[in-house]
Structures are given as structure tokens and as C-alpha cells.
């Protein structure tokens, strides 16, 4: 029986990421960083305008609206701020004023803005570490959504923040940036795709899980039942070739762990891999797994035809 991957892959070389794709990936990451930095820059401008009303660094304490910004400029992150008492926050602000703003003289407002950006920029940098994964998830979601839109079929989605399932709106531009699950019906059977779940049987997080149940029945108990899984996959969106091998080792280990865990329960859901940075040796390993049948499907995230094919495969499982 010819594997499903043969619909879009003919050799290991088809999986390799081209130089052009790497370059385009880095540009896309830079644009995403700029988009996410825009609110931060706007906040800094607003902070400068409000803080400019203060005559002295000490008088900044009288402006209630910028107190959170003062705490940030003092080097306290939002996460750390939640664990500090009010007296500790005030001490941090007074330390900022005494050690840095007062010595800056007339340039204390600029010094405040720079230090605010330093802390906020560090927070932004932390959130950007997994930006490749976020973009990969968004691209796969859009491929699946497009497949159903073309067929005129109904799809539901799980809002990442509201945690509510709802029919996908007709105007769905950008919705892939806010979802963490999709639900549809294939051949009269429910299919629910969830991202980043800890699978009880595997005892680890799995990037992609396709279930044969509707969202209403997909509780922790049902997630612990092996027969409810249709497919599980690893999704690696990092585009940097320098990190490709490490990402693949992590994914390969996860895929073997999944196979071992389900083998013990006498079930075998399909497994698949989607990656952005796939080097030659890595492509050969993936191809060998496909040929042996230890992996059911794979695709290069940067190749649109491959993504369309694997999305169709997922939709039809």
C-alpha cells in the first residue's frame, strides 16, 4: 500500500528547505517582530508625553497613570510584579528615581523611556522565542480552514483566550492567530484538532492531536482513552538552519515516545511531522521513517503544495 506522503513527496530531497525559503522565513520573522513591537513603541511614546509634564523625577510619583510604567522601568517584569507587595514596588520606583533618573538631570524623561523599553523589550524577546511555533500553527490552521472554505463545509474553532468553541465567522481574516483548536465532521464523524496538549498516555506535551470526538466530549477522561486518537503530530516552525537538527531530535524523540506509548495499548494512531528548517541529513531520516512506516506523513512548512496536501490528509482522516 502506497503511503499518503507519496501524494506530495517523491524523494528525501523534496523535504529539504531551500535557501530562498530560509531567507523568506527570516524576513517573515522580522515582520512579525515589528508587528508585535508596535504596541510597545506606542506605549513608550505615550509614556514620554505624560512624563514630560513632570518638573522633576520625584514628581513622577504623583502621576498615577504611569505607575505601572515606572515599575517596569525599574526593571520589574509583569510576572515579578504580581508577587511583590506595594511597599516593594514603591521601593523599586524610588530606587529608579534616585539611582538613574535624578543623575540624568534634564534628560530624566528620556532615561525613563529608555529603561521602560529595556524591560518591555526583554519581555517581548521572551515571547518571541516561540514565535516560529506560533507562525507554524497559524499557517497549518489557515491551510485547514481554507480547505473547508473551498468545499463550503462548516468548521468550529476554539478561541485561545476566551476558551469558547464557536462556528468560524464568515469574515475570518486573522482568526488563525487566535485559535487553539478546530472541529469539523468528515463522513458523518466528528474530528477535533487540538494544539499543545499533554497526552496522558504519553505523559508529555504533543504539538498536534486529532480526536474522533466532538469538543463537548473531549474532557480529560476522554483524552486518556487511546482509541479516541486519530493522529498525533509534531510541528516545528523554527527557520534557523543552525537549530534544525536540535528541533528534529526533539520531534523524533517525541514521535518515538508516542509510538511506544500507544503500542502498549494495542492502538496505532497515525503520526506525522511538519517542519520549517529541514536539512539534508534530517530529510533523509524523515524519508526513511516514512518508507519504513514508522511515520505516516510529513511536510515542509515552507512548501505551499506540501502544506496543502498534508492539510487535506488531516481533514480526510
C-alpha positions as a printed Julia matrix, in Angstrom:
317×3 Matrix{Float64}:
   0.0    0.0    0.0
   1.43   3.36  -1.06
   1.79   5.81   1.82
  -0.23   9.04   1.85
   3.0   11.02   1.79
   3.6    9.88  -1.8
   0.91  12.32  -2.9
   3.33  15.21  -2.4
   6.75  13.66  -1.72
   8.83  11.64  -4.19
  12.25  11.67  -2.54
  14.02  12.84   0.6
  15.25  15.9   -1.28
  11.66  17.16  -1.56
  11.68  17.73   2.2
  14.8   19.89   2.27
  14.36  23.58   2.98
  15.79  25.79   0.24
  17.95  28.85   0.78
  15.16  31.02  -0.64
  12.7   29.58   1.9
  15.12  30.23   4.77
  15.59  33.81   3.63
  11.83  34.33   3.3
  11.35  32.78   6.74
  13.75  35.19   8.39
  12.01  38.12   6.69
   8.63  36.85   7.93
  10.02  36.58  11.47
  11.35  40.14  11.28
   7.96  41.42  10.14
   6.21  39.54  12.94
   8.6   41.05  15.46
   7.85  44.52  14.08
   4.11  43.9   14.35
   4.42  42.75  17.95
   6.72  45.64  18.83
   4.3   48.3   17.52
   2.14  48.47  20.7
   5.31  48.71  22.78
   6.6   51.65  20.77
   3.21  53.37  21.07
   3.26  52.87  24.85
   6.73  54.39  25.04
   5.56  57.47  23.1
   2.56  57.85  25.38
   4.78  57.48  28.43
   7.09  60.22  27.16
   4.19  62.59  26.56
   2.71  62.06  30.04
   6.04  62.0   31.91
   7.07  65.27  30.24
   4.52  67.05  32.45
   6.64  66.27  35.5
   9.03  69.04  36.58
  11.34  66.71  38.49
  11.98  62.95  38.65
  10.36  62.83  42.1
   7.15  64.37  40.83
   6.65  61.35  38.55
   5.29  59.6   41.63
   2.31  61.95  41.57
   1.2   60.75  38.12
  -0.93  57.68  38.85
  -1.44  56.74  35.2
   2.22  55.92  34.65
   2.85  53.97  37.84
   2.87  50.56  36.05
   5.35  52.02  33.57
   7.56  53.26  36.41
   7.56  49.77  37.9
   8.56  48.35  34.52
  11.28  50.98  34.07
  12.64  49.94  37.47
  13.33  46.52  35.93
  10.33  44.68  37.39
   8.56  42.46  34.87
   4.78  41.99  34.85
   5.27  38.44  36.15
   7.5   39.58  39.0
   5.18  42.47  39.83
   2.38  40.05  40.7
   4.47  38.62  43.51
   5.56  41.93  45.05
   3.8   43.89  47.77
   3.04  47.59  47.29
   5.91  48.66  49.53
   8.33  46.62  47.42
   7.06  48.21  44.22
   7.4   51.69  45.7
  10.93  50.87  46.82
  11.79  49.78  43.28
  10.42  53.03  41.86
  12.25  55.23  44.36
  15.43  53.31  43.58
  14.92  54.01  39.88
  14.45  57.72  40.55
  17.4   58.05  42.93
  19.94  55.96  41.0
  19.08  56.7   37.41
  16.56  59.47  36.78
  17.94  62.13  39.09
  21.53  61.71  37.8
  20.15  62.15  34.25
  19.26  65.77  35.02
  17.05  67.4   32.4
  17.09  64.19  30.38
  15.27  62.19  33.06
  12.21  61.64  30.85
  14.31  60.12  28.07
  16.11  57.97  30.64
  12.75  56.77  31.95
  11.53  55.86  28.46
  14.76  54.03  27.63
  14.55  51.95  30.79
  10.87  51.22  30.21
  11.72  49.96  26.72
  14.57  47.87  28.12
  12.25  45.88  30.41
   9.38  45.68  27.94
  11.77  44.71  25.17
  13.1   41.85  27.28
   9.53  40.66  27.86
   8.86  40.88  24.12
  12.05  38.94  23.43
  10.87  36.17  25.72
   7.55  35.91  23.92
   9.38  35.84  20.58
  11.34  32.7   21.44
   8.46  30.52  20.35
   7.28  32.79  17.55
   8.27  30.17  14.97
   5.91  27.68  16.59
   3.12  30.24  16.68
   3.58  31.09  13.0
   3.72  27.41  12.07
   0.49  26.71  13.93
  -1.15  29.69  12.25
  -0.1   28.52   8.79
  -1.35  24.96   9.32
  -4.64  26.28  10.71
  -5.11  28.55   7.7
  -4.42  25.64   5.33
  -7.07  23.52   7.04
  -9.58  26.36   7.21
  -9.03  27.16   3.51
  -9.64  23.53   2.61
 -13.06  23.58   4.26
 -13.94  27.06   2.99
 -13.37  25.94  -0.58
 -15.65  22.95  -0.03
 -18.29  25.1    1.66
 -18.09  23.0    4.81
 -18.71  24.12   8.4
 -15.84  24.48  10.85
 -15.8   25.46  14.52
 -12.87  26.98  16.34
 -11.62  27.3   19.89
 -10.67  30.85  20.86
  -7.29  30.85  22.6
  -8.2   33.44  25.26
 -11.96  33.03  25.66
 -11.67  29.2   25.62
 -15.04  29.0   23.85
 -15.95  26.88  20.83
 -17.93  28.71  18.15
 -18.67  28.46  14.41
 -15.95  30.07  12.34
 -17.12  33.55  11.27
 -17.58  34.32   7.58
 -15.03  37.11   7.87
 -12.22  35.01   9.28
  -9.15  37.05   8.37
  -6.54  36.62  11.1
  -8.58  34.1   13.07
  -5.73  31.59  12.81
  -3.69  33.84  15.1
  -6.19  33.43  17.92
  -7.21  29.77  17.86
  -6.0   26.68  19.62
  -8.37  24.12  18.15
 -10.61  23.26  15.19
 -13.62  20.95  14.85
 -15.28  19.53  11.76
 -17.15  16.46  10.55
 -15.81  14.04   7.95
 -18.08  11.33   6.56
 -20.53  12.0    9.38
 -17.8   11.55  12.0
 -16.51  14.17  14.41
 -12.94  15.33  14.19
 -11.36  17.73  16.69
  -7.83  19.07  16.27
  -6.17  20.44  19.39
  -2.8   22.12  19.75
  -0.25  21.59  22.53
  -1.94  19.03  24.75
  -0.38  16.85  27.4
  -1.4   13.36  26.33
  -1.91  11.17  29.45
  -0.73   8.01  27.74
   2.48   9.69  26.54
   2.88  11.84  29.68
   4.28  14.64  27.56
   3.09  17.58  25.5
   2.2   16.8   21.88
   2.01  19.62  19.34
  -0.98  18.31  17.37
  -3.7   15.87  18.42
  -6.6   14.81  16.19
  -9.51  13.19  18.02
 -12.57  11.26  16.84
 -14.85  13.12  19.26
 -16.69  16.46  19.34
 -15.31  19.17  21.65
 -18.19  18.68  24.09
 -16.98  15.16  24.87
 -13.26  15.91  24.84
 -12.54  16.14  28.55
  -9.54  14.89  30.5
 -11.08  11.44  30.83
 -11.59  11.01  27.09
  -8.08  12.31  26.4
  -6.83   9.4   28.45
  -8.52   6.83  26.16
  -6.14   5.64  23.39
  -8.94   4.77  20.97
 -10.03   8.42  20.81
  -6.88   9.49  18.98
  -6.85   9.53  15.18
  -3.45  11.15  14.66
  -0.68  12.91  16.56
   1.97  15.15  15.1
   4.99  17.29  15.8
   5.18  20.82  14.39
   8.5   22.69  14.37
   8.37  26.24  12.98
  11.91  27.43  13.66
  13.51  28.53  10.39
  17.13  28.89  11.52
  19.18  26.06   9.92
  21.54  26.15  12.91
  18.76  24.86  15.16
  17.19  22.43  12.68
  18.99  19.32  13.92
  18.13  20.01  17.56
  14.47  20.61  16.72
  14.34  17.37  14.75
  15.93  15.39  17.59
  13.24  16.72  19.93
  10.47  15.9   17.45
  11.88  12.46  16.62
  12.11  11.56  20.31
   8.51  12.71  20.79
   7.3   10.66  17.81
   9.04   7.51  19.06
   7.62   8.1   22.53
   4.12   8.41  21.06
   4.52   5.21  19.06
   5.82   3.28  22.07
   3.06   4.53  24.38
   0.23   3.63  22.01
   1.79   0.3   21.04
   1.46  -0.8   24.66
  -2.27  -0.06  24.47
  -2.63  -2.04  21.21
  -3.69   1.06  19.26
  -1.9    2.89  16.5
  -2.94   6.42  15.65
  -1.21   7.95  12.66
   1.84  10.11  13.26
   3.2   12.97  11.2
   5.84  15.68  11.19
   5.8   19.22   9.8
   8.96  21.33   9.94
  10.23  24.62   8.58
  14.01  24.06   8.72
  14.8   20.64   7.27
  18.42  19.94   6.37
  19.7   17.14   4.11
  20.53  14.56   6.8
  17.3   15.31   8.6
  15.3   14.95   5.37
  16.88  11.54   4.77
  15.94  10.36   8.26
  12.36  11.51   7.83
  12.15   9.83   4.44
  13.43   6.55   5.88
  10.83   6.67   8.65
   8.13   7.25   6.04
   9.36   4.37   3.92
   9.51   2.04   6.93
   6.03   3.05   8.02
   7.14   4.35  11.41
   5.9    7.78  10.31
   2.72   8.2    8.28
   3.17  11.64   6.75
   5.45  14.65   6.65
   5.7   18.05   5.02
   7.97  21.05   4.76
   6.2   24.05   6.24
   7.78  26.38   3.67
   6.38  24.49   0.66
   2.8   25.52   0.0
   1.9   22.46  -2.09
   3.11  20.13   0.66
   1.16  22.04   3.28
  -1.99  21.92   1.17
  -1.52  18.16   0.73
  -0.95  17.34   4.39
  -3.85  19.61   5.39
  -6.11  17.67   3.03
  -4.83  14.42   4.51
  -5.61  15.6    8.04
  -9.06  16.81   7.0
  -9.92  13.44   5.46
  -8.69  11.18   8.29
